C-alpha cells in the first residue's frame, strides 16, 4: 500500500514516454485508492527544487491525451546526481512522505535510481521504468520508444532508397545511437528487395575505417548504381573512441553531466562529405543528419510501442509492492512479458547489438538481424515496385 | 484523339508524383481506346536513348500500387536539354509516332516542355503536369507533392518543439527550399499555442543577417527558455546570393545542369553551429538537416495531396486535346480546380512566398501565412498540453 508516489521522466524524450507516465499514474490511482501522485518537473531536479505537479486528480481523459503526445510532459533532465545531490533528493522525497519513486528513463536514469536506492536503505521503493530509442538496456528484449523511432528510420530509408532509384547517387543518413547500433540497423527493416537500400550500415559496435568505407560504397555503386548508407552518430574509430571524437578538436568537444561527448551529426556528416568527395570524386553524394527527427516523431507512433509503454508504466506500480527494481520487457517467443529485475542489472550498463546482426564480411544486416527488426517493426506499407 | 502518348517524370521526386503518372495513364487508356502509352525512363533521357516501358497494358491494380508509392517510378533526371538535345528528343518522339508528350515536374521541367513545344511547332501536344515540394510554380495555388512534404515538416517541428520543452535549448532544422520558403514556413502549421515553436523562420525571400539572427534567438530564449528555428537551405545573404554560396569556397561549389548551386545542408548546418557557439556561448544548441526526409516520405503521404496529384495527371490528358499547356491547381475559395495555362507562364519562373506570410518585424509566420498553411495542412493530431 502506497500513500504517496513521486514520478519523473529522465533522459532523452521518446514518442511514448508519456504512455508510461500515464500508465503508472492511472494504475497507482486504481491500485492505491486515494493515493497522492506527484509529478516531479524536469526529473530529479523537481524533487531537489520542490517543483511538482499534482497528478492525483487530473481527469483520465486529459491524461490519455497527454499519453498520446510525444516527449516528456513533466520535462526531463540529464542531471546525474552525485552524493550531495542524492542526499537532497532523498530529503525531498521524505519531506513529501513518498513511499515510492518511479523514474522513467534509460540506463543513466536506472543508475540514478540505483544510487538513490542504496542510499535510502529500504525506506522508499525505487522503481525504474524503461524507455530509450537506443534499445540498449540490458535484460530487455527491446525498450519502449524504440519501435516508434525504428518505424521512422525504416520508413525514412525506404523512402530515400526509392528517391535514389529515380536520381542515382550516394546517400548517407546519420542516425542517433551512441553505443548501440539498433536504431541505425532498423533502417533496413523495410527493404523491398535485394536491390534495396540501405546497402551499408555502420554501427558503433564495429570499427569504421575510411578505406573500407570507400571500397564498400564503390562496390555497391557497381552493383546497384546507387548506394544508401546508414551511419550511427556513435560509429567508432579503430582506436575505440567515437569517430566524432577523433574528428573534432578537443576544445570544441562538448560533454554532458554523464561525461558523454556530444555527438554532432553535423561534424560527422561533413566528414562523410569530405571522405566521399576525396574517395569517389565527381559522384553525386548527399548527407543528412536525422538527429531529433526519429525520437519523438508524432507521425510514426507505433500502436504496439504505445501499448507496451503504457503497460510498462502500470507494471512499475506493481513493482512498488515488490520493493522496487527495474521493469524489463522480455520476450517468450510469442509475446512481450514485463518482469522486475534488480536495478544493478540495468544501471549504467549498455546492451550492444549482437555482432551477428550484421553479416560477417559485409556491413549489411544479416538474416538474424533482419528477423529481429521485422518482428518488432513489421512491414507497414504496400510498396509498388518502380520501373527503375 | 491520341494514338501514342509518351510520359515522363523530371526533377526531384515527391511522395505523390506516381499518382500523377498513374492518373495520366489510366485516363489516357479510358479516353483513347487502344492508345499506346510509353513511359520514358529517367525523363527526356529515355526518349534520347530509346529507353521506354510500355504502360499500355499493365494491370490497373499494379499501377494503383505504384501510385501509392513515393518517388518517380519511371526514374527522373535533371538534364536540361540544349538545342541539339531537343532535336534528338523531338526526333525520338516522332519515331515513336507520339501525338503527345506529358512531362511531370517543376519549373525546370515546364521549361523543357516550352523549348520542345516551340521547336516542334504544333505537331505534338506538349503537356506539363505540376509537381514540386517547393510549391513555387506560378499560376498555382499550391502544387502536388507540397502538402505531403509540408505534413512531414509540420509534424517534425511540432515534435521537436515538444522535445525541447522537455530538455530546453536551441534547435535549428534545415529544410529544402532553394528560392521559395513555403516548405520551411509550413513548419509552423501545427504550433499548439503561442509558446510553441518554430519560433523563428528564415526563408530565401528575406535576407539573413548573423546579428539579427543572434538577437532573434536571444529574445526567444528570454521569452520561452527554448528556441526552435526553421531555416531554408536557400536562405539568402544580404548580397542576394544564397548563404551557402557565400560560406563555401568557390572550388567546392557543385552545380547541376540548370546551373543551380548544390545547397549542402551540411555546410549551412555547421555555419549555424558556429554562429550559435560564438554568439550564444554555452547554450545547448542542436542542428539537423532534414534534407531528403520530407520530400518523398512514405509515412506522411497526404490523402488530399494524393488525390489532387492523381487528378492533375488525368487532367493532363484532357490538356492533350487542347494542344498542350501546363496544368495548374487553382483555388476558388472553397476547392482546388485544375486549369490549363500556357507553358510560358510557368516555365523557369519562380513563385515566391508572399512577404506578408511572415510578420513585418519578426521572423515569425503571420496570421495570413498561418491561414494559408492551415488550409492546406489542417491539424492532424490531438496533442495533450505538457506540464512544462
HADDOCK unambig.tbl for C-alpha pairs under 7 A between the chains (distance, minus, plus):
assign (segid A and resid 13 and name CA) (segid B and resid 163 and name CA) 6.19 0.50 0.50
assign (segid A and resid 65 and name CA) (segid B and resid 383 and name CA) 6.53 0.50 0.50
assign (segid A and resid 65 and name CA) (segid B and resid 384 and name CA) 4.76 0.50 0.50
assign (segid A and resid 66 and name CA) (segid B and resid 383 and name CA) 6.89 0.50 0.50
assign (segid A and resid 66 and name CA) (segid B and resid 384 and name CA) 4.14 0.50 0.50
assign (segid A and resid 66 and name CA) (segid B and resid 385 and name CA) 6.57 0.50 0.50
assign (segid A and resid 66 and name CA) (segid B and resid 386 and name CA) 6.91 0.50 0.50
assign (segid A and resid 69 and name CA) (segid B and resid 383 and name CA) 5.51 0.50 0.50
assign (segid A and resid 69 and name CA) (segid B and resid 384 and name CA) 5.81 0.50 0.50
assign (segid A and resid 70 and name CA) (segid B and resid 159 and name CA) 6.76 0.50 0.50
assign (segid A and resid 70 and name CA) (segid B and resid 162 and name CA) 6.98 0.50 0.50
assign (segid A and resid 71 and name CA) (segid B and resid 162 and name CA) 5.68 0.50 0.50
assign (segid A and resid 71 and name CA) (segid B and resid 163 and name CA) 5.12 0.50 0.50
assign (segid A and resid 71 and name CA) (segid B and resid 166 and name CA) 6.77 0.50 0.50
assign (segid A and resid 72 and name CA) (segid B and resid 166 and name CA) 5.62 0.50 0.50
assign (segid A and resid 73 and name CA) (segid B and resid 166 and name CA) 6.90 0.50 0.50
assign (segid A and resid 73 and name CA) (segid B and resid 386 and name CA) 4.24 0.50 0.50
assign (segid A and resid 73 and name CA) (segid B and resid 387 and name CA) 5.45 0.50 0.50
assign (segid A and resid 73 and name CA) (segid B and resid 388 and name CA) 6.52 0.50 0.50
assign (segid A and resid 74 and name CA) (segid B and resid 386 and name CA) 6.71 0.50 0.50
assign (segid A and resid 74 and name CA) (segid B and resid 387 and name CA) 5.41 0.50 0.50
assign (segid A and resid 74 and name CA) (segid B and resid 388 and name CA) 6.07 0.50 0.50
assign (segid A and resid 75 and name CA) (segid B and resid 165 and name CA) 6.64 0.50 0.50
assign (segid A and resid 75 and name CA) (segid B and resid 166 and name CA) 3.78 0.50 0.50
assign (segid A and resid 75 and name CA) (segid B and resid 167 and name CA) 6.58 0.50 0.50
assign (segid A and resid 75 and name CA) (segid B and resid 388 and name CA) 5.86 0.50 0.50
assign (segid A and resid 76 and name CA) (segid B and resid 166 and name CA) 4.98 0.50 0.50
assign (segid A and resid 76 and name CA) (segid B and resid 167 and name CA) 5.72 0.50 0.50
assign (segid A and resid 77 and name CA) (segid B and resid 167 and name CA) 6.39 0.50 0.50
assign (segid A and resid 155 and name CA) (segid B and resid 298 and name CA) 6.20 0.50 0.50
assign (segid A and resid 155 and name CA) (segid B and resid 299 and name CA) 6.41 0.50 0.50
assign (segid A and resid 156 and name CA) (segid B and resid 293 and name CA) 6.18 0.50 0.50
assign (segid A and resid 156 and name CA) (segid B and resid 297 and name CA) 6.23 0.50 0.50
assign (segid A and resid 159 and name CA) (segid B and resid 70 and name CA) 6.77 0.50 0.50
assign (segid A and resid 159 and name CA) (segid B and resid 296 and name CA) 5.96 0.50 0.50
assign (segid A and resid 159 and name CA) (segid B and resid 297 and name CA) 5.40 0.50 0.50
assign (segid A and resid 159 and name CA) (segid B and resid 298 and name CA) 5.92 0.50 0.50
assign (segid A and resid 160 and name CA) (segid B and resid 292 and name CA) 6.73 0.50 0.50
assign (segid A and resid 162 and name CA) (segid B and resid 70 and name CA) 6.99 0.50 0.50
assign (segid A and resid 162 and name CA) (segid B and resid 71 and name CA) 5.70 0.50 0.50
assign (segid A and resid 163 and name CA) (segid B and resid 13 and name CA) 6.21 0.50 0.50
assign (segid A and resid 163 and name CA) (segid B and resid 71 and name CA) 5.13 0.50 0.50
assign (segid A and resid 165 and name CA) (segid B and resid 75 and name CA) 6.62 0.50 0.50
assign (segid A and resid 166 and name CA) (segid B and resid 71 and name CA) 6.78 0.50 0.50
assign (segid A and resid 166 and name CA) (segid B and resid 72 and name CA) 5.62 0.50 0.50
assign (segid A and resid 166 and name CA) (segid B and resid 73 and name CA) 6.90 0.50 0.50
assign (segid A and resid 166 and name CA) (segid B and resid 75 and name CA) 3.77 0.50 0.50
assign (segid A and resid 166 and name CA) (segid B and resid 76 and name CA) 4.97 0.50 0.50
assign (segid A and resid 167 and name CA) (segid B and resid 75 and name CA) 6.56 0.50 0.50
assign (segid A and resid 167 and name CA) (segid B and resid 76 and name CA) 5.70 0.50 0.50
assign (segid A and resid 167 and name CA) (segid B and resid 77 and name CA) 6.37 0.50 0.50
assign (segid A and resid 266 and name CA) (segid B and resid 266 and name CA) 6.23 0.50 0.50
assign (segid A and resid 266 and name CA) (segid B and resid 269 and name CA) 6.60 0.50 0.50
assign (segid A and resid 266 and name CA) (segid B and resid 270 and name CA) 6.15 0.50 0.50
assign (segid A and resid 269 and name CA) (segid B and resid 266 and name CA) 6.60 0.50 0.50
assign (segid A and resid 270 and name CA) (segid B and resid 266 and name CA) 6.13 0.50 0.50
assign (segid A and resid 288 and name CA) (segid B and resid 289 and name CA) 5.46 0.50 0.50
assign (segid A and resid 288 and name CA) (segid B and resid 290 and name CA) 6.40 0.50 0.50
assign (segid A and resid 288 and name CA) (segid B and resid 291 and name CA) 5.69 0.50 0.50
assign (segid A and resid 289 and name CA) (segid B and resid 288 and name CA) 5.45 0.50 0.50
assign (segid A and resid 289 and name CA) (segid B and resid 289 and name CA) 5.32 0.50 0.50
assign (segid A and resid 289 and name CA) (segid B and resid 290 and name CA) 6.84 0.50 0.50
assign (segid A and resid 290 and name CA) (segid B and resid 288 and name CA) 6.40 0.50 0.50
assign (segid A and resid 290 and name CA) (segid B and resid 289 and name CA) 6.84 0.50 0.50
assign (segid A and resid 290 and name CA) (segid B and resid 290 and name CA) 6.42 0.50 0.50
assign (segid A and resid 291 and name CA) (segid B and resid 288 and name CA) 5.69 0.50 0.50
assign (segid A and resid 292 and name CA) (segid B and resid 160 and name CA) 6.72 0.50 0.50
assign (segid A and resid 293 and name CA) (segid B and resid 156 and name CA) 6.16 0.50 0.50
assign (segid A and resid 296 and name CA) (segid B and resid 159 and name CA) 5.95 0.50 0.50
assign (segid A and resid 297 and name CA) (segid B and resid 156 and name CA) 6.24 0.50 0.50
assign (segid A and resid 297 and name CA) (segid B and resid 159 and name CA) 5.41 0.50 0.50
assign (segid A and resid 298 and name CA) (segid B and resid 155 and name CA) 6.20 0.50 0.50
assign (segid A and resid 298 and name CA) (segid B and resid 159 and name CA) 5.94 0.50 0.50
assign (segid A and resid 299 and name CA) (segid B and resid 155 and name CA) 6.40 0.50 0.50
assign (segid A and resid 383 and name CA) (segid B and resid 65 and name CA) 6.50 0.50 0.50
assign (segid A and resid 383 and name CA) (segid B and resid 66 and name CA) 6.90 0.50 0.50
assign (segid A and resid 383 and name CA) (segid B and resid 69 and name CA) 5.53 0.50 0.50
assign (segid A and resid 384 and name CA) (segid B and resid 65 and name CA) 4.74 0.50 0.50
assign (segid A and resid 384 and name CA) (segid B and resid 66 and name CA) 4.18 0.50 0.50
assign (segid A and resid 384 and name CA) (segid B and resid 69 and name CA) 5.84 0.50 0.50
assign (segid A and resid 385 and name CA) (segid B and resid 66 and name CA) 6.57 0.50 0.50
assign (segid A and resid 386 and name CA) (segid B and resid 66 and name CA) 6.88 0.50 0.50
assign (segid A and resid 386 and name CA) (segid B and resid 73 and name CA) 4.24 0.50 0.50
assign (segid A and resid 386 and name CA) (segid B and resid 74 and name CA) 6.71 0.50 0.50
assign (segid A and resid 387 and name CA) (segid B and resid 73 and name CA) 5.45 0.50 0.50
assign (segid A and resid 387 and name CA) (segid B and resid 74 and name CA) 5.41 0.50 0.50
assign (segid A and resid 388 and name CA) (segid B and resid 73 and name CA) 6.53 0.50 0.50
assign (segid A and resid 388 and name CA) (segid B and resid 74 and name CA) 6.06 0.50 0.50
assign (segid A and resid 388 and name CA) (segid B and resid 75 and name CA) 5.84 0.50 0.50
